[in-house]
């Protein structure tokens, strides 16, 4: 049972770690009145790179 959902749990943990790194460890990205723009841009660019990697790889 656990082995069936393990990849999804690991993917969630990796996504949470990316969020922590971008939002907390890179403080310049979260300064200003639009603090989530950098985080959203990072997430979209990461998704784009993964799609390109799968499609072209």
C-alpha distance matrix in Angstrom:
0.0 3.8 5.5 5.5 7.1 8.9 11.9 12.5 12.5 14.8 16.9 17.4 18.5 20.8 22.3 22.9 24.6 26.8 27.8 28.8 30.7 32.6 33.3 34.1 35.1 37.3 39.6 42.1 39.6 39.1 42.8 44.9 44.6 42.0 39.4 36.4 38.1 37.4 33.7 33.3 35.4 33.3 30.0 31.7 33.2 29.9 28.3 31.4 31.2 27.6 28.6 31.7 29.9 27.5 30.4 33.0 31.1
3.8 0.0 3.8 5.4 5.5 5.9 9.5 10.3 9.5 11.6 14.2 14.6 15.1 17.6 19.4 19.8 21.2 23.6 24.7 25.5 27.4 29.4 30.2 30.8 31.6 34.0 36.3 38.9 36.6 36.1 39.8 42.1 41.9 39.4 36.7 33.8 35.6 34.7 31.0 30.9 33.0 30.6 27.6 29.5 30.9 27.5 26.2 29.5 29.1 25.6 27.1 30.1 28.1 26.2 29.3 31.7 29.7
5.5 3.8 0.0 3.8 5.6 5.0 7.8 9.8 9.9 11.0 13.4 14.8 15.4 17.1 19.2 20.2 21.3 23.3 25.0 25.9 27.3 29.3 30.6 31.3 31.8 34.0 36.6 39.0 36.6 36.5 40.3 42.6 42.7 40.0 37.3 34.3 35.7 34.6 31.0 30.9 32.5 30.1 27.1 28.8 29.8 26.3 25.0 28.0 27.3 23.8 25.2 27.9 25.7 23.7 26.8 29.0 26.8
5.5 5.4 3.8 0.0 3.8 5.7 7.4 8.5 9.8 11.5 12.9 14.3 15.8 17.4 18.8 20.2 21.8 23.4 24.8 26.2 27.8 29.3 30.5 31.7 32.4 34.3 36.8 39.0 36.3 36.2 40.0 42.1 41.9 39.0 36.5 33.3 34.6 33.8 30.2 29.6 31.3 29.2 25.9 27.3 28.6 25.3 23.5 26.4 26.2 22.5 23.4 26.4 24.5 22.1 25.0 27.5 25.7
7.1 5.5 5.6 3.8 0.0 3.8 5.7 5.4 6.3 8.8 10.1 10.8 12.5 14.4 15.5 16.7 18.5 20.2 21.3 22.8 24.6 26.1 27.0 28.2 29.2 31.1 33.4 35.7 33.0 32.7 36.5 38.5 38.3 35.5 33.0 29.8 31.3 30.5 26.9 26.4 28.3 26.3 23.0 24.6 26.1 22.8 21.2 24.4 24.4 20.8 22.0 25.2 23.5 21.5 24.5 27.1 25.5
8.9 5.9 5.0 5.7 3.8 0.0 3.9 5.4 5.0 6.1 8.6 9.8 10.5 12.2 14.2 15.2 16.4 18.4 20.0 21.0 22.5 24.4 25.6 26.4 27.0 29.1 31.7 34.0 31.6 31.5 35.3 37.6 37.7 35.0 32.3 29.3 30.8 29.6 26.0 26.0 27.7 25.2 22.2 24.2 25.2 21.7 20.7 23.9 23.3 19.9 21.7 24.5 22.5 20.9 24.2 26.5 24.4
11.9 9.5 7.8 7.4 5.7 3.9 0.0 3.8 5.5 5.1 6.1 8.6 9.8 10.4 12.2 14.2 15.2 16.4 18.4 19.9 21.0 22.5 24.1 25.4 25.7 27.4 30.2 32.2 29.6 29.8 33.6 35.9 36.1 33.2 30.5 27.5 28.5 27.2 23.8 23.5 24.9 22.4 19.5 21.1 22.0 18.5 17.3 20.3 19.7 16.2 17.9 20.7 18.7 17.1 20.4 22.6 20.7
12.5 10.3 9.8 8.5 5.4 5.4 3.8 0.0 3.8 5.4 5.0 6.2 8.6 9.8 10.5 12.2 14.2 15.3 16.5 18.4 19.9 21.1 22.3 23.8 24.7 26.3 28.7 30.7 27.9 27.8 31.6 33.7 33.5 30.6 28.1 24.9 26.2 25.3 21.8 21.2 23.0 20.9 17.6 19.3 20.8 17.5 16.0 19.4 19.4 16.0 17.5 20.7 19.3 17.7 20.8 23.4 22.0
12.5 9.5 9.9 9.8 6.3 5.0 5.5 3.8 0.0 3.8 5.5 5.1 6.2 8.7 9.9 10.5 12.3 14.3 15.4 16.6 18.4 20.1 21.0 22.0 23.0 25.0 27.3 29.7 27.2 26.8 30.6 32.8 32.8 30.2 27.4 24.5 26.2 25.2 21.5 21.6 23.7 21.3 18.3 20.6 22.0 18.7 17.8 21.4 21.2 18.2 20.1 23.2 21.7 20.6 23.8 26.2 24.6
14.8 11.6 11.0 11.5 8.8 6.1 5.1 5.4 3.8 0.0 3.8 5.4 5.0 6.1 8.6 9.8 10.4 12.3 14.2 15.2 16.4 18.4 19.8 20.6 21.0 23.0 25.7 28.0 25.6 25.7 29.5 32.0 32.4 29.8 26.9 24.1 25.5 24.0 20.5 20.9 22.5 19.7 17.1 19.5 20.3 16.7 16.4 19.9 19.1 16.2 18.6 21.3 19.4 18.7 22.2 24.1 22.3
16.9 14.2 13.4 12.9 10.1 8.6 6.1 5.0 5.5 3.8 0.0 3.8 5.4 5.1 6.2 8.6 9.8 10.6 12.4 14.3 15.3 16.6 18.2 19.7 20.2 21.6 24.3 26.2 23.5 23.8 27.6 29.9 30.1 27.2 24.5 21.5 22.6 21.2 17.8 17.7 19.2 16.6 13.8 15.9 16.9 13.4 12.8 16.3 15.8 12.9 15.2 18.1 16.6 16.0 19.3 21.4 20.0
17.4 14.6 14.8 14.3 10.8 9.8 8.6 6.2 5.1 5.4 3.8 0.0 3.8 5.4 5.1 6.1 8.6 9.9 10.6 12.4 14.3 15.4 16.3 17.8 18.9 20.5 22.8 24.9 22.3 21.9 25.7 27.9 27.9 25.2 22.5 19.5 21.1 20.1 16.4 16.5 18.7 16.4 13.4 16.0 17.6 14.5 13.9 17.7 17.8 15.3 17.4 20.5 19.5 19.0 22.0 24.4 23.3
18.5 15.1 15.4 15.8 12.5 10.5 9.8 8.6 6.2 5.0 5.4 3.8 0.0 3.8 5.4 5.1 6.2 8.7 9.9 10.5 12.3 14.3 15.2 16.0 16.8 18.9 21.3 23.8 21.6 21.3 25.0 27.6 28.0 25.6 22.5 20.0 21.8 20.3 16.7 17.7 19.6 16.9 14.6 17.6 18.7 15.5 15.8 19.4 19.0 16.8 19.5 22.2 20.8 20.7 24.0 25.9 24.4
20.8 17.6 17.1 17.4 14.4 12.2 10.4 9.8 8.7 6.1 5.1 5.4 3.8 0.0 3.8 5.4 5.0 6.2 8.7 9.9 10.5 12.3 14.1 15.2 15.3 17.0 19.8 21.9 19.6 20.0 23.8 26.4 27.1 24.5 21.5 18.9 20.2 18.3 14.9 15.9 17.2 14.1 12.1 15.1 15.6 12.2 13.0 16.4 15.6 13.6 16.7 19.0 17.5 17.9 21.3 22.8 21.3
22.3 19.4 19.2 18.8 15.5 14.2 12.2 10.5 9.9 8.6 6.2 5.1 5.4 3.8 0.0 3.8 5.4 5.1 6.3 8.7 9.9 10.6 12.1 13.9 14.8 15.9 18.4 20.3 17.5 17.6 21.4 23.7 24.1 21.3 18.5 15.6 17.0 15.5 11.9 12.5 14.3 11.6 9.1 12.2 13.4 10.4 10.9 14.6 14.5 12.9 15.5 18.2 17.5 17.9 20.8 22.7 21.8
22.9 19.8 20.2 20.2 16.7 15.2 14.2 12.2 10.5 9.8 8.6 6.1 5.1 5.4 3.8 0.0 3.8 5.5 5.1 6.3 8.7 10.0 10.4 11.6 13.0 14.8 16.8 19.3 16.9 16.4 20.1 22.6 23.0 20.6 17.5 15.1 17.1 15.8 12.1 13.4 15.7 13.2 11.2 14.7 16.1 13.5 14.3 17.9 17.9 16.6 19.3 21.9 21.1 21.7 24.6 26.4 25.5
24.6 21.2 21.3 21.8 18.5 16.4 15.2 14.2 12.3 10.4 9.8 8.6 6.2 5.0 5.4 3.8 0.0 3.8 5.3 5.1 6.2 8.6 9.9 10.3 10.7 12.8 15.3 17.9 16.0 16.0 19.6 22.5 23.6 21.4 18.0 16.1 17.9 15.8 12.5 14.5 16.1 13.0 11.9 15.6 16.1 13.3 14.9 18.3 17.6 16.6 19.7 21.8 20.7 21.7 24.8 26.2 24.9
26.8 23.6 23.3 23.4 20.2 18.4 16.4 15.3 14.3 12.3 10.6 9.9 8.7 6.2 5.1 5.5 3.8 0.0 3.8 5.5 5.1 6.1 8.4 9.9 10.1 11.1 13.9 15.8 13.4 14.0 17.7 20.5 21.6 19.1 15.9 13.8 15.0 12.6 9.5 11.4 12.5 9.3 8.5 12.2 12.4 9.9 11.9 15.0 14.4 14.0 17.1 19.0 18.3 19.7 22.5 23.7 22.8
27.8 24.7 25.0 24.8 21.3 20.0 18.4 16.5 15.4 14.2 12.4 10.6 9.9 8.7 6.3 5.1 5.3 3.8 0.0 3.8 5.5 5.2 5.8 8.0 9.5 10.4 12.3 14.4 11.9 11.5 15.3 17.8 18.6 16.2 12.9 10.8 12.7 10.9 7.4 9.6 11.7 9.3 8.4 12.1 13.3 11.5 13.2 16.3 16.5 16.3 19.0 21.1 20.9 22.1 24.6 26.1 25.6
28.8 25.5 25.9 26.2 22.8 21.0 19.9 18.4 16.6 15.2 14.3 12.4 10.5 9.9 8.7 6.3 5.1 5.5 3.8 0.0 3.8 5.6 5.3 5.5 7.0 9.1 10.9 13.7 12.1 11.5 15.0 18.0 19.1 17.4 13.8 12.5 14.9 12.8 9.9 12.8 14.7 12.1 11.9 15.7 16.4 14.7 16.7 19.7 19.5 19.4 22.3 24.2 23.7 25.1 27.8 29.1 28.3
30.7 27.4 27.3 27.8 24.6 22.5 21.0 19.9 18.4 16.4 15.3 14.3 12.3 10.5 9.9 8.7 6.2 5.1 5.5 3.8 0.0 3.8 5.7 5.7 4.9 6.7 9.5 12.0 10.6 11.2 14.5 17.8 19.6 17.8 14.2 13.3 14.9 12.0 9.8 13.0 13.9 10.9 11.6 15.3 15.1 13.4 16.1 18.7 18.0 18.3 21.5 22.9 22.2 24.1 26.8 27.6 26.7
32.6 29.4 29.3 29.3 26.1 24.4 22.5 21.1 20.1 18.4 16.6 15.4 14.3 12.3 10.6 10.0 8.6 6.1 5.2 5.6 3.8 0.0 3.8 5.9 6.0 5.5 8.1 9.7 7.4 8.3 11.9 14.8 16.5 14.4 11.0 10.0 11.2 8.2 6.3 9.7 10.5 7.9 9.2 12.7 12.7 11.8 14.6 16.8 16.6 17.5 20.3 21.6 21.6 23.6 25.8 26.7 26.3
33.3 30.2 30.6 30.5 27.0 25.6 24.1 22.3 21.0 19.8 18.2 16.3 15.2 14.1 12.1 10.4 9.9 8.4 5.8 5.3 5.7 3.8 0.0 3.8 6.2 6.2 6.8 9.2 7.2 6.2 9.8 12.7 14.1 12.4 8.7 8.3 10.6 8.6 6.6 10.1 11.8 10.2 11.2 14.5 15.3 14.7 17.0 19.4 19.7 20.5 23.0 24.6 24.8 26.6 28.8 29.9 29.7
34.1 30.8 31.3 31.7 28.2 26.4 25.4 23.8 22.0 20.6 19.7 17.8 16.0 15.2 13.9 11.6 10.3 9.9 8.0 5.5 5.7 5.9 3.8 0.0 3.8 5.6 6.0 9.4 8.9 7.9 10.7 14.1 15.9 15.0 11.3 11.6 14.0 11.9 10.3 13.9 15.4 13.5 14.6 18.0 18.5 17.6 20.1 22.6 22.5 23.1 25.9 27.4 27.2 29.1 31.5 32.5 31.9
35.1 31.6 31.8 32.4 29.2 27.0 25.7 24.7 23.0 21.0 20.2 18.9 16.8 15.3 14.8 13.0 10.7 10.1 9.5 7.0 4.9 6.0 6.2 3.8 0.0 3.8 5.9 8.9 9.1 9.5 12.0 15.7 18.1 17.2 13.5 14.0 15.7 12.8 11.7 15.4 16.1 13.6 15.3 18.7 18.3 17.3 20.3 22.5 21.8 22.6 25.8 26.8 26.3 28.5 31.0 31.5 30.8
37.3 34.0 34.0 34.3 31.1 29.1 27.4 26.3 25.0 23.0 21.6 20.5 18.9 17.0 15.9 14.8 12.8 11.1 10.4 9.1 6.7 5.5 6.2 5.6 3.8 0.0 3.8 5.6 5.8 7.3 9.6 13.2 15.8 14.8 11.5 12.3 13.2 10.1 10.0 13.7 13.8 11.7 14.1 17.1 16.5 16.2 19.4 21.0 20.5 21.9 24.8 25.6 25.5 28.0 30.1 30.5 30.1
39.6 36.3 36.6 36.8 33.4 31.7 30.2 28.7 27.3 25.7 24.3 22.8 21.3 19.8 18.4 16.8 15.3 13.9 12.3 10.9 9.5 8.1 6.8 6.0 5.9 3.8 0.0 3.8 5.3 5.3 6.5 10.3 13.2 12.9 9.7 11.6 12.9 10.5 11.0 14.7 15.1 13.8 16.2 19.0 18.9 19.0 21.9 23.6 23.5 25.0 27.7 28.6 28.8 31.1 33.1 33.6 33.5
42.1 38.9 39.0 39.0 35.7 34.0 32.2 30.7 29.7 28.0 26.2 24.9 23.8 21.9 20.3 19.3 17.9 15.8 14.4 13.7 12.0 9.7 9.2 9.4 8.9 5.6 3.8 0.0 3.8 5.5 5.5 8.7 12.1 11.8 9.4 11.6 11.9 9.4 11.1 14.5 14.1 13.4 16.4 18.6 18.1 18.9 21.9 23.0 23.0 25.0 27.5 28.0 28.5 31.2 32.8 33.1 33.2
39.6 36.6 36.6 36.3 33.0 31.6 29.6 27.9 27.2 25.6 23.5 22.3 21.6 19.6 17.5 16.9 16.0 13.4 11.9 12.1 10.6 7.4 7.2 8.9 9.1 5.8 5.3 3.8 0.0 3.8 5.8 8.5 11.1 9.7 7.0 8.4 8.4 5.7 7.5 10.7 10.4 10.0 12.8 14.9 14.8 15.7 18.5 19.7 20.0 22.0 24.2 24.9 25.7 28.1 29.7 30.2 30.5
39.1 36.1 36.5 36.2 32.7 31.5 29.8 27.8 26.8 25.7 23.8 21.9 21.3 20.0 17.6 16.4 16.0 14.0 11.5 11.5 11.2 8.3 6.2 7.9 9.5 7.3 5.3 5.5 3.8 0.0 3.8 6.7 8.7 7.8 4.4 6.6 8.2 6.9 7.7 10.9 11.8 11.8 13.8 16.2 16.8 17.6 20.0 21.5 22.3 23.8 25.9 27.1 27.9 30.0 31.6 32.6 32.9
42.8 39.8 40.3 40.0 36.5 35.3 33.6 31.6 30.6 29.5 27.6 25.7 25.0 23.8 21.4 20.1 19.6 17.7 15.3 15.0 14.5 11.9 9.8 10.7 12.0 9.6 6.5 5.5 5.8 3.8 0.0 3.8 6.9 7.6 5.7 9.1 10.1 9.5 11.2 13.9 14.5 14.9 17.3 19.2 19.7 20.9 23.3 24.6 25.3 27.2 29.2 30.1 31.1 33.4 34.8 35.6 36.0
44.9 42.1 42.6 42.1 38.5 37.6 35.9 33.7 32.8 32.0 29.9 27.9 27.6 26.4 23.7 22.6 22.5 20.5 17.8 18.0 17.8 14.8 12.7 14.1 15.7 13.2 10.3 8.7 8.5 6.7 3.8 0.0 3.8 5.6 5.7 9.4 10.0 10.6 12.7 14.6 15.2 16.5 18.7 20.1 20.9 22.6 24.6 25.6 26.9 28.8 30.4 31.4 32.8 34.9 36.0 36.9 37.8
44.6 41.9 42.7 41.9 38.3 37.7 36.1 33.5 32.8 32.4 30.1 27.9 28.0 27.1 24.1 23.0 23.6 21.6 18.6 19.1 19.6 16.5 14.1 15.9 18.1 15.8 13.2 12.1 11.1 8.7 6.9 3.8 0.0 3.8 5.7 8.8 9.6 11.5 13.2 14.4 15.5 17.4 19.0 20.1 21.5 23.4 24.8 25.9 27.6 29.4 30.6 31.9 33.6 35.4 36.3 37.6 38.6
42.0 39.4 40.0 39.0 35.5 35.0 33.2 30.6 30.2 29.8 27.2 25.2 25.6 24.5 21.3 20.6 21.4 19.1 16.2 17.4 17.8 14.4 12.4 15.0 17.2 14.8 12.9 11.8 9.7 7.8 7.6 5.6 3.8 0.0 3.8 5.7 5.9 8.4 10.1 10.8 11.9 14.1 15.5 16.4 18.0 19.9 21.2 22.2 24.1 25.9 26.9 28.3 30.0 31.8 32.6 33.9 35.0
39.4 36.7 37.3 36.5 33.0 32.3 30.5 28.1 27.4 26.9 24.5 22.5 22.5 21.5 18.5 17.5 18.0 15.9 12.9 13.8 14.2 11.0 8.7 11.3 13.5 11.5 9.7 9.4 7.0 4.4 5.7 5.7 5.7 3.8 0.0 3.8 5.7 6.8 7.7 9.5 11.1 12.3 13.7 15.4 16.8 18.2 19.8 21.3 22.7 24.3 25.8 27.2 28.5 30.3 31.6 32.9 33.6
36.4 33.8 34.3 33.3 29.8 29.3 27.5 24.9 24.5 24.1 21.5 19.5 20.0 18.9 15.6 15.1 16.1 13.8 10.8 12.5 13.3 10.0 8.3 11.6 14.0 12.3 11.6 11.6 8.4 6.6 9.1 9.4 8.8 5.7 3.8 0.0 3.8 5.5 5.1 6.1 8.5 9.9 10.6 12.2 14.2 15.3 16.5 18.2 20.0 21.2 22.5 24.3 25.7 27.2 28.4 30.0 30.8
38.1 35.6 35.7 34.6 31.3 30.8 28.5 26.2 26.2 25.5 22.6 21.1 21.8 20.2 17.0 17.1 17.9 15.0 12.7 14.9 14.9 11.2 10.6 14.0 15.7 13.2 12.9 11.9 8.4 8.2 10.1 10.0 9.6 5.9 5.7 3.8 0.0 3.8 5.5 5.2 6.1 8.6 9.9 10.5 12.1 14.1 15.4 16.3 18.2 20.0 21.1 22.4 24.1 25.9 26.7 28.0 29.2
37.4 34.7 34.6 33.8 30.5 29.6 27.2 25.3 25.2 24.0 21.2 20.1 20.3 18.3 15.5 15.8 15.8 12.6 10.9 12.8 12.0 8.2 8.6 11.9 12.8 10.1 10.5 9.4 5.7 6.9 9.5 10.6 11.5 8.4 6.8 5.5 3.8 0.0 3.8 5.5 5.1 6.1 8.6 9.9 10.5 12.1 14.2 15.2 16.4 18.3 19.9 20.9 22.3 24.4 25.5 26.5 27.3
33.7 31.0 31.0 30.2 26.9 26.0 23.8 21.8 21.5 20.5 17.8 16.4 16.7 14.9 11.9 12.1 12.5 9.5 7.4 9.9 9.8 6.3 6.6 10.3 11.7 10.0 11.0 11.1 7.5 7.7 11.2 12.7 13.2 10.1 7.7 5.1 5.5 3.8 0.0 3.8 5.4 5.1 6.2 8.7 10.0 10.6 12.4 14.3 15.4 16.7 18.5 20.0 21.1 22.8 24.3 25.6 26.1
33.3 30.9 30.9 29.6 26.4 26.0 23.5 21.2 21.6 20.9 17.7 16.5 17.7 15.9 12.5 13.4 14.5 11.4 9.6 12.8 13.0 9.7 10.1 13.9 15.4 13.7 14.7 14.5 10.7 10.9 13.9 14.6 14.4 10.8 9.5 6.1 5.2 5.5 3.8 0.0 3.8 5.4 5.1 6.1 8.5 9.8 10.6 12.2 14.2 15.4 16.5 18.3 19.8 21.2 22.3 24.0 24.9
35.4 33.0 32.5 31.3 28.3 27.7 24.9 23.0 23.7 22.5 19.2 18.7 19.6 17.2 14.3 15.7 16.1 12.5 11.7 14.7 13.9 10.5 11.8 15.4 16.1 13.8 15.1 14.1 10.4 11.8 14.5 15.2 15.5 11.9 11.1 8.5 6.1 5.1 5.4 3.8 0.0 3.8 5.5 5.2 6.1 8.5 9.9 10.5 12.2 14.2 15.3 16.4 18.1 20.1 20.9 22.0 23.2
33.3 30.6 30.1 29.2 26.3 25.2 22.4 20.9 21.3 19.7 16.6 16.4 16.9 14.1 11.6 13.2 13.0 9.3 9.3 12.1 10.9 7.9 10.2 13.5 13.6 11.7 13.8 13.4 10.0 11.8 14.9 16.5 17.4 14.1 12.3 9.9 8.6 6.1 5.1 5.4 3.8 0.0 3.8 5.5 5.2 6.1 8.6 9.9 10.6 12.3 14.3 15.3 16.3 18.5 19.9 20.8 21.4
30.0 27.6 27.1 25.9 23.0 22.2 19.5 17.6 18.3 17.1 13.8 13.4 14.6 12.1 9.1 11.2 11.9 8.5 8.4 11.9 11.6 9.2 11.2 14.6 15.3 14.1 16.2 16.4 12.8 13.8 17.3 18.7 19.0 15.5 13.7 10.6 9.9 8.6 6.2 5.1 5.5 3.8 0.0 3.8 5.5 5.1 6.2 8.6 9.9 10.7 12.4 14.3 15.3 16.7 18.3 19.8 20.3
31.7 29.5 28.8 27.3 24.6 24.2 21.1 19.3 20.6 19.5 15.9 16.0 17.6 15.1 12.2 14.7 15.6 12.2 12.1 15.7 15.3 12.7 14.5 18.0 18.7 17.1 19.0 18.6 14.9 16.2 19.2 20.1 20.1 16.4 15.4 12.2 10.5 9.9 8.7 6.1 5.2 5.5 3.8 0.0 3.8 5.4 5.1 6.1 8.6 9.9 10.5 12.2 14.1 15.4 16.3 18.0 19.1
33.2 30.9 29.8 28.6 26.1 25.2 22.0 20.8 22.0 20.3 16.9 17.6 18.7 15.6 13.4 16.1 16.1 12.4 13.3 16.4 15.1 12.7 15.3 18.5 18.3 16.5 18.9 18.1 14.8 16.8 19.7 20.9 21.5 18.0 16.8 14.2 12.1 10.5 10.0 8.5 6.1 5.2 5.5 3.8 0.0 3.8 5.4 5.0 6.2 8.7 9.9 10.5 12.1 14.3 15.2 16.1 17.1
29.9 27.5 26.3 25.3 22.8 21.7 18.5 17.5 18.7 16.7 13.4 14.5 15.5 12.2 10.4 13.5 13.3 9.9 11.5 14.7 13.4 11.8 14.7 17.6 17.3 16.2 19.0 18.9 15.7 17.6 20.9 22.6 23.4 19.9 18.2 15.3 14.1 12.1 10.6 9.8 8.5 6.1 5.1 5.4 3.8 0.0 3.8 5.4 5.1 6.3 8.7 9.9 10.5 12.4 14.2 15.3 15.5
28.3 26.2 25.0 23.5 21.2 20.7 17.3 16.0 17.8 16.4 12.8 13.9 15.8 13.0 10.9 14.3 14.9 11.9 13.2 16.7 16.1 14.6 17.0 20.1 20.3 19.4 21.9 21.9 18.5 20.0 23.3 24.6 24.8 21.2 19.8 16.5 15.4 14.2 12.4 10.6 9.9 8.6 6.2 5.1 5.4 3.8 0.0 3.8 5.4 5.1 6.2 8.6 9.7 10.7 12.1 14.0 14.7
31.4 29.5 28.0 26.4 24.4 23.9 20.3 19.4 21.4 19.9 16.3 17.7 19.4 16.4 14.6 17.9 18.3 15.0 16.3 19.7 18.7 16.8 19.4 22.6 22.5 21.0 23.6 23.0 19.7 21.5 24.6 25.6 25.9 22.2 21.3 18.2 16.3 15.2 14.3 12.2 10.5 9.9 8.6 6.1 5.0 5.4 3.8 0.0 3.8 5.5 5.1 6.2 8.5 10.0 10.4 11.9 13.3
31.2 29.1 27.3 26.2 24.4 23.3 19.7 19.4 21.2 19.1 15.8 17.8 19.0 15.6 14.5 17.9 17.6 14.4 16.5 19.5 18.0 16.6 19.7 22.5 21.8 20.5 23.5 23.0 20.0 22.3 25.3 26.9 27.6 24.1 22.7 20.0 18.2 16.4 15.4 14.2 12.2 10.6 9.9 8.6 6.2 5.1 5.4 3.8 0.0 3.8 5.5 5.1 6.0 8.6 9.8 10.3 11.0
27.6 25.6 23.8 22.5 20.8 19.9 16.2 16.0 18.2 16.2 12.9 15.3 16.8 13.6 12.9 16.6 16.6 14.0 16.3 19.4 18.3 17.5 20.5 23.1 22.6 21.9 25.0 25.0 22.0 23.8 27.2 28.8 29.4 25.9 24.3 21.2 20.0 18.3 16.7 15.4 14.2 12.3 10.7 9.9 8.7 6.3 5.1 5.5 3.8 0.0 3.8 5.4 5.0 6.2 8.5 9.9 9.9
28.6 27.1 25.2 23.4 22.0 21.7 17.9 17.5 20.1 18.6 15.2 17.4 19.5 16.7 15.5 19.3 19.7 17.1 19.0 22.3 21.5 20.3 23.0 25.9 25.8 24.8 27.7 27.5 24.2 25.9 29.2 30.4 30.6 26.9 25.8 22.5 21.1 19.9 18.5 16.5 15.3 14.3 12.4 10.5 9.9 8.7 6.2 5.1 5.5 3.8 0.0 3.8 5.4 5.3 6.0 8.4 9.5
31.7 30.1 27.9 26.4 25.2 24.5 20.7 20.7 23.2 21.3 18.1 20.5 22.2 19.0 18.2 21.9 21.8 19.0 21.1 24.2 22.9 21.6 24.6 27.4 26.8 25.6 28.6 28.0 24.9 27.1 30.1 31.4 31.9 28.3 27.2 24.3 22.4 20.9 20.0 18.3 16.4 15.3 14.3 12.2 10.5 9.9 8.6 6.2 5.1 5.4 3.8 0.0 3.8 5.5 5.0 5.7 7.5
29.9 28.1 25.7 24.5 23.5 22.5 18.7 19.3 21.7 19.4 16.6 19.5 20.8 17.5 17.5 21.1 20.7 18.3 20.9 23.7 22.2 21.6 24.8 27.2 26.3 25.5 28.8 28.5 25.7 27.9 31.1 32.8 33.6 30.0 28.5 25.7 24.1 22.3 21.1 19.8 18.1 16.3 15.3 14.1 12.1 10.5 9.7 8.5 6.0 5.0 5.4 3.8 0.0 3.8 5.6 5.5 5.1
27.5 26.2 23.7 22.1 21.5 20.9 17.1 17.7 20.6 18.7 16.0 19.0 20.7 17.9 17.9 21.7 21.7 19.7 22.1 25.1 24.1 23.6 26.6 29.1 28.5 28.0 31.1 31.2 28.1 30.0 33.4 34.9 35.4 31.8 30.3 27.2 25.9 24.4 22.8 21.2 20.1 18.5 16.7 15.4 14.3 12.4 10.7 10.0 8.6 6.2 5.3 5.5 3.8 0.0 3.8 5.7 5.3
30.4 29.3 26.8 25.0 24.5 24.2 20.4 20.8 23.8 22.2 19.3 22.0 24.0 21.3 20.8 24.6 24.8 22.5 24.6 27.8 26.8 25.8 28.8 31.5 31.0 30.1 33.1 32.8 29.7 31.6 34.8 36.0 36.3 32.6 31.6 28.4 26.7 25.5 24.3 22.3 20.9 19.9 18.3 16.3 15.2 14.2 12.1 10.4 9.8 8.5 6.0 5.0 5.6 3.8 0.0 3.8 5.9
33.0 31.7 29.0 27.5 27.1 26.5 22.6 23.4 26.2 24.1 21.4 24.4 25.9 22.8 22.7 26.4 26.2 23.7 26.1 29.1 27.6 26.7 29.9 32.5 31.5 30.5 33.6 33.1 30.2 32.6 35.6 36.9 37.6 33.9 32.9 30.0 28.0 26.5 25.6 24.0 22.0 20.8 19.8 18.0 16.1 15.3 14.0 11.9 10.3 9.9 8.4 5.7 5.5 5.7 3.8 0.0 3.8
31.1 29.7 26.8 25.7 25.5 24.4 20.7 22.0 24.6 22.3 20.0 23.3 24.4 21.3 21.8 25.5 24.9 22.8 25.6 28.3 26.7 26.3 29.7 31.9 30.8 30.1 33.5 33.2 30.5 32.9 36.0 37.8 38.6 35.0 33.6 30.8 29.2 27.3 26.1 24.9 23.2 21.4 20.3 19.1 17.1 15.5 14.7 13.3 11.0 9.9 9.5 7.5 5.1 5.3 5.9 3.8 0.0
